[in-house]
Amino acid sequence: MAIDWALFQIANGLAGRSPVLDRIIQVLMNDYALTTAMVLVLFALWFSGSSLEARERNQRAVLSAIVALLLANLIVKACNLIFYRPRPFAYHEVTLLFYHPSDSSFPSNAATVGFCIAASVWLFNHKAGFLLYILACLLSLARVCGGVHYPSDILGGLLVGTFSAWLVIRKWRFLDRWWMAIIHWLRRWLLA
Amino acid sequence: MLYFVSVKLALGYLLFSFLSALGILQLVATRYRLRGLAFLDHAQHGAKGYALAALLIVCGALLFFAGEWHAILTPGPAGSELAFLFGLSATGALAVTCIVTSIIQEQRHGFLTQAITDQGETVTVGRGTGRLYLPHNLNAPAPAVVLVPGLNSNKGDLTILAHQMAEEGFAALVICLDRGSCSYPEVLAIVPAAISVLSKRPEVDEQRLGIVGHDLGGDLAIRAASTDKQIKAVAALAPVLVEVPPSLDLLREMPYLEALRWAQDRSRANLRAALHALEYGGRIAPRPFLLLYGAEDRVVSRAPTEAWQAQQAASMRLEVIEGVGHFDLVKHPLAARILIQWLREHL
């Protein structure tokens, strides 16, 4: 916990120093910018691929990411039911660049979503997955800098997101048949 | 449940995600040459598609983040609400893109067709009609070619090719196919009727008759030439032979609504199967036979066709033109040059 707090202080120490840096952190940490960018990458991925096989792989990544996201959200909700961790600003003096979220700090919802999408795509397409990992890291770092999460919340989100993606893609193999059925049905409508 | 703490913020996000999704569709359309999703013609505008994509995304982001900045830093829609809004925007962007590209391309196409000055003569071909284009300054009977369009091909494209052929000294008869005459076996009567029309014309050398078909017209040309020995040379431009199952790839060839009609049209598949051009194509030898494909063709399955071609006689020649799709092939200058040169050698 001491390391967690020390790391939080280093990151949060960046906030409040310069209005420009604060604005950049706010742009990166809000609920709309990077999360939408990540979903837009998924949207682009659906139509991408220079061959039918490459596109099919990308489309399986998108479908898997959607199911992994649902699973990750369920895990986060379950965690929140059994464990409530107050936000850093609740008991410490921090530089807060965002509103006061009232839900549990652990695990980070934003990190869970970001790393879940990144891991799901990485398992099918390393190039797009790498881009998504960068976006997820930026989002997570900005949330700590902005004062709404501890680094351990981010680590929790990373674990939950990655575990969900791994479970859906590597263990729930039966889903592959469903994905192929969905993709083949959409091909009839020229949407896949 | 959807509550939307701030309706203004939700509407702002809806517009932002709609414009961004439009931008992303332009990005992938430019990157993967998906004509059916591109607002700009990639053949003419190239990288401008990327600029348009960037413009849409940046405009959407600026409108939202500049207009709603203070609201953005306050509690807004929940994750499920954002997912719903994004889904709505993405679906809307896809629908708008498909409809707008269909309208744009129809207008672009109409403009190009109007630009052709047709100097042909209408002739009766069996129960239908055709347009005959004769070379100028004829001193002796000219070699002649029957041009058979595909079921959904643009007749204007073959008209351009016929003009070029007439300029090069060939008489060219473009058959006008209508839906009624395309059922099997009635369709088999069309080419013999056209050959009969040409062989009766004094301007035509009846010993030098060839046939050129595009798309399913190519299949019909192969089938007709396999039994009609009067035909001395056969050229099939992107004959279907083996059709690929429909997919998003069709949008590389045509706008969405047209592609959807194409994919749902069972009469094409039925006619292709009935013509059975793969089997009849083997009977054309030893007469010269040219197969011409575009490397970007997404309507036909080239791999089995090329395997089939490798087993055929040496009189069959296969040419593949890089960077050309199924429908572009007929109006591509290199395809016309190869075809005319080949006809000159063999007729």
Interface residues (C-beta under 8 A of the other chain):
Chain A: Q26 V27 N30 D31 Y32 A33 T35 T36 V39 L40 F43 A44 F47 S48 G49 S50 L52 R55 N73 L97 F98 Y99 P101 N109 V113 R187 R188 W189 L190 L191 A192
Chain B: Y13 F16 S17 S20 A21 I24 L25 L27 V28 A29 R31 Y32 L34 G36 L37 I57 A61 F64 F65 I72 L73 T74 P75 G76 P77 G79 L82 F86 A90 L94 P245 P246 S247 L248 D249 L250 L251 Y256 A259 L260 A263
